[in-house]
Amino acid sequence: MRFAAIADIHGNFQALQAVLADISALGIDDIVNLGDCFSGPLEADRVGDVLLERDMVTVRGNHDRYLIDRDVSDMEVSDSFAFRQMSARHLEWLRRLPSSLVYRNEAYLCHATPGDDNHYWLEQVSPDGTVSLKPLEAIEGLAKGIEHGLILCAHSHIPRMVRLGDGRLIVNPGSVGCPAYDDDAPYPHKVEAGHPMASYAILDKSGADWTATFRTVAYDHMAASDLAARNGREDWASGLATGWLR
């Protein structure tokens, strides 16, 4: 069994197109999407058109939820920008998405953790803003009750995999469209890929064992950066251009 996992597109149409082309070139037909599809100062409408046309298996991310559970006047700027680009059919598609699901009786999918779509599964944030790998015991605690050998999550935008003590594999494919961001919860911190490329993962099962291959794809990231700048978001422009926030 072989399939691709994408996540955290954040309205980056050009990055999404490049990743889908790379997946196709590898002869992979099956793709799962781990959410946060639209939020950002880019092209949520064009991303929505692609996702609805492809009809790939998708779970809803926290920023996807923000687009449908509150008034636009209560949204943060990245969410409200995306919301104003989106059509009624895009929003209705979001409303139908589950927060988690099991893919082909093989893999458990969620955006962040099973019980919280806005909580890192594999990472922890220190009071000084340092982002690091969680202790194994904490990671395993969030996986209690999940029997599947492969668990896919996203949210942190960091490509990472962790093998649990019982052999299960947890994989975060990284971010298709947003290589750097900052957040204030649970403490102010930055996540920076250090490069501007789009990231995703390929999952392979041989016998009973799963493996993951992380891939990065070059695309016209400066066009995305310029678009963010034109839309008044210099923070996004920096992240998209370099993978760093400056």
C-alpha positions as CSV (number, residue, x, y, z in Angstrom):
1,M,0.0,0.0,0.0
2,R,1.3,3.4,-0.9
3,F,-0.2,6.9,-0.7
4,A,0.8,10.5,-0.2
5,A,-0.1,12.8,2.7
6,I,-0.3,16.6,2.4
7,A,-1.2,19.2,5.0
8,D,-1.2,22.9,5.8
9,I,-1.7,24.3,2.3
10,H,-2.8,27.7,3.8
11,G,-4.1,29.0,0.5
12,N,-0.8,28.5,-1.4
13,F,-2.1,27.5,-4.8
14,Q,1.3,27.4,-6.6
15,A,2.8,25.2,-3.9
16,L,-0.2,22.9,-4.0
17,Q,0.0,22.6,-7.8
18,A,3.8,21.7,-7.6
19,V,3.2,19.1,-4.9
20,L,0.3,17.5,-6.8
21,A,2.5,17.4,-10.0
22,D,5.3,15.7,-8.0
23,I,3.0,13.1,-6.6
24,S,1.6,12.4,-10.0
25,A,5.1,12.1,-11.5
26,L,5.8,9.4,-8.9
27,G,2.8,7.4,-10.1
28,I,0.9,7.9,-6.8
29,D,-2.9,8.2,-7.2
30,D,-4.0,8.2,-3.6
31,I,-3.6,11.4,-1.4
32,V,-4.9,12.3,2.0
33,N,-5.1,15.9,3.2
34,L,-4.7,16.7,6.9
35,G,-6.3,20.1,6.9
36,D,-5.7,23.9,7.2
37,C,-6.3,24.3,3.6
38,F,-7.1,28.0,3.2
39,S,-6.1,30.5,5.8
40,G,-3.5,33.0,4.6
41,P,-3.1,36.1,2.4
42,L,-2.8,34.1,-0.9
43,E,-5.3,32.3,-3.1
44,A,-7.9,30.4,-1.0
45,D,-10.4,30.4,-3.8
46,R,-8.1,28.6,-6.3
47,V,-7.0,26.1,-3.7
48,G,-10.7,25.4,-2.9
49,D,-11.4,24.8,-6.5
50,V,-8.6,22.2,-6.8
51,L,-9.6,20.4,-3.6
52,L,-13.2,20.1,-4.5
53,E,-12.3,18.9,-8.0
54,R,-9.9,16.3,-6.6
55,D,-12.3,15.2,-3.8
56,M,-9.4,13.7,-1.8
57,V,-9.8,12.3,1.7
58,T,-9.5,15.3,4.0
59,V,-9.8,16.1,7.7
60,R,-10.6,19.6,8.9
61,G,-7.9,21.7,10.6
62,N,-8.2,24.3,13.3
63,H,-8.0,27.2,10.8
64,D,-10.6,25.4,8.6
65,R,-12.9,25.3,11.6
66,Y,-12.4,29.0,12.3
67,L,-13.8,29.7,8.8
68,I,-17.1,28.1,9.7
69,D,-17.6,28.5,13.4
70,R,-17.5,32.3,13.9
71,D,-18.5,35.5,12.2
72,V,-15.9,37.1,9.9
73,S,-15.7,40.1,12.2
74,D,-14.3,37.8,14.9
75,M,-11.7,36.1,12.7
76,E,-8.0,36.8,12.7
77,V,-6.6,38.5,9.6
78,S,-5.3,35.4,7.8
79,D,-8.7,33.7,8.3
80,S,-10.8,36.7,7.3
81,F,-8.7,37.2,4.2
82,A,-9.3,33.6,3.1
83,F,-13.0,33.7,4.0
84,R,-13.6,36.7,1.8
85,Q,-12.1,34.8,-1.2
86,M,-14.1,31.7,-0.7
87,S,-17.4,30.7,-2.2
88,A,-20.4,29.2,-0.6
89,R,-19.5,25.8,-2.0
90,H,-16.0,25.9,-0.5
91,L,-17.5,26.6,2.9
92,E,-20.1,23.9,2.6
93,W,-17.3,21.4,1.7
94,L,-15.5,22.5,4.9
95,R,-18.7,21.9,7.0
96,R,-18.9,18.3,5.8
97,L,-15.3,17.5,6.7
98,P,-14.7,15.3,9.8
99,S,-12.2,16.3,12.5
100,S,-10.6,12.8,12.2
101,L,-11.1,9.6,10.3
102,V,-9.6,6.2,9.5
103,Y,-8.2,5.8,6.0
104,R,-8.8,2.4,4.4
105,N,-8.9,0.7,7.8
106,E,-5.1,1.3,8.0
107,A,-4.3,4.9,9.1
108,Y,-5.7,7.2,11.7
109,L,-5.9,10.8,10.4
110,C,-6.4,14.1,12.3
111,H,-5.0,17.6,12.0
112,A,-3.4,18.0,15.4
113,T,-4.4,15.6,18.1
114,P,-7.5,13.3,18.5
115,G,-9.1,15.6,21.1
116,D,-7.8,19.1,20.2
117,D,-7.3,20.5,16.7
118,N,-5.1,23.3,18.0
119,H,-2.5,21.3,20.0
120,Y,0.8,19.9,18.8
121,W,1.1,16.1,19.0
122,L,4.8,15.7,18.4
123,E,6.2,19.1,19.6
124,Q,6.3,21.0,22.8
125,V,6.9,24.8,23.4
126,S,9.0,26.0,26.3
127,P,8.3,29.3,28.0
128,D,11.3,30.8,26.2
129,G,9.7,30.0,22.8
130,T,11.9,26.9,22.0
131,V,10.0,24.3,20.0
132,S,11.3,20.7,20.5
133,L,10.3,17.1,20.2
134,K,8.0,16.0,23.1
135,P,9.0,13.1,25.3
136,L,7.9,9.8,23.9
137,E,5.7,9.1,26.9
138,A,3.7,12.3,26.2
139,I,3.4,11.4,22.5
140,E,2.2,7.9,23.3
141,G,-0.3,9.2,25.8
142,L,-2.1,11.1,23.1
143,A,-2.2,7.8,21.0
144,K,-4.1,5.7,23.6
145,G,-7.0,4.0,22.1
146,I,-5.8,4.2,18.5
147,E,-5.1,0.7,17.2
148,H,-3.9,1.5,13.7
149,G,-0.3,1.0,12.8
150,L,0.0,4.4,11.1
151,I,-1.1,7.7,12.6
152,L,-1.0,11.0,10.5
153,C,-1.1,14.4,12.0
154,A,-0.1,17.9,11.0
155,H,-0.5,21.4,12.5
156,S,3.1,22.2,13.4
157,H,4.3,22.4,9.8
158,I,7.4,20.3,10.8
159,P,8.1,17.1,8.8
160,R,8.7,14.5,11.5
161,M,8.0,10.9,12.4
162,V,8.1,9.1,15.7
163,R,8.1,5.3,16.2
164,L,6.1,4.4,19.3
165,G,7.2,1.7,21.7
166,D,4.7,-0.7,20.3
167,G,5.8,-0.2,16.7
168,R,3.1,2.3,15.6
169,L,4.4,5.1,13.4
170,I,3.2,8.8,13.8
171,V,4.0,11.0,10.8
172,N,3.6,14.7,10.2
173,P,4.2,15.5,6.5
174,G,5.1,19.1,7.0
175,S,3.5,22.1,5.3
176,V,2.7,22.4,1.6
177,G,2.3,26.1,1.6
178,C,3.6,27.8,4.8
179,P,7.2,27.2,5.7
180,A,7.3,29.7,8.6
181,Y,4.8,31.2,11.1
182,D,4.6,32.5,14.6
183,D,2.0,31.8,17.3
184,D,1.3,32.9,20.9
185,A,0.0,29.7,22.3
186,P,1.0,28.1,24.6
187,Y,3.8,30.6,24.6
188,P,5.0,33.0,21.9
189,H,7.1,31.0,19.4
190,K,8.2,30.7,15.8
191,V,8.3,27.7,13.5
192,E,10.7,28.1,10.6
193,A,11.6,25.5,8.0
194,G,14.7,27.4,7.0
195,H,13.8,26.9,3.3
196,P,11.0,28.0,1.1
197,M,10.1,24.7,-0.5
198,A,6.8,22.8,-0.3
199,S,6.8,19.7,1.9
200,Y,4.8,16.5,2.0
201,A,5.2,12.8,2.7
202,I,4.9,9.4,1.0
203,L,3.7,6.5,3.2
204,D,4.5,2.9,2.3
205,K,3.4,-0.4,3.9
206,S,5.5,-3.5,3.5
207,G,4.2,-6.5,5.3
208,A,3.0,-5.1,8.7
209,D,5.4,-2.2,8.8
210,W,4.9,1.4,7.7
211,T,7.7,3.7,6.5
212,A,7.6,7.4,5.5
213,T,9.6,9.3,2.9
214,F,9.6,13.1,3.2
215,R,9.8,15.2,0.0
216,T,10.4,18.8,-0.7
217,V,9.3,20.4,-3.9
218,A,10.6,23.6,-5.5
219,Y,8.1,26.0,-6.9
220,D,7.9,29.7,-7.7
221,H,7.9,30.7,-4.1
222,M,8.9,34.3,-4.9
223,A,5.6,34.7,-6.7
224,A,3.8,33.6,-3.6
225,S,5.9,35.9,-1.5
226,D,5.2,38.8,-3.7
227,L,1.5,38.1,-3.5
228,A,1.6,38.1,0.3
229,A,3.5,41.4,0.2
230,R,0.9,43.0,-2.1
231,N,-1.8,41.8,0.3
232,G,-0.1,43.6,3.2
233,R,1.6,40.7,4.9
234,E,5.3,41.2,5.1
235,D,5.6,38.4,7.7
236,W,4.2,35.9,5.2
237,A,6.3,37.4,2.4
238,S,9.4,36.7,4.4
239,G,8.4,33.2,5.3
240,L,7.5,32.3,1.8
241,A,10.6,33.8,0.3
242,T,13.1,32.2,2.7
243,G,11.6,29.9,5.2
244,W,12.4,32.4,8.0
245,L,10.5,35.2,9.6
246,R,12.4,38.5,9.4
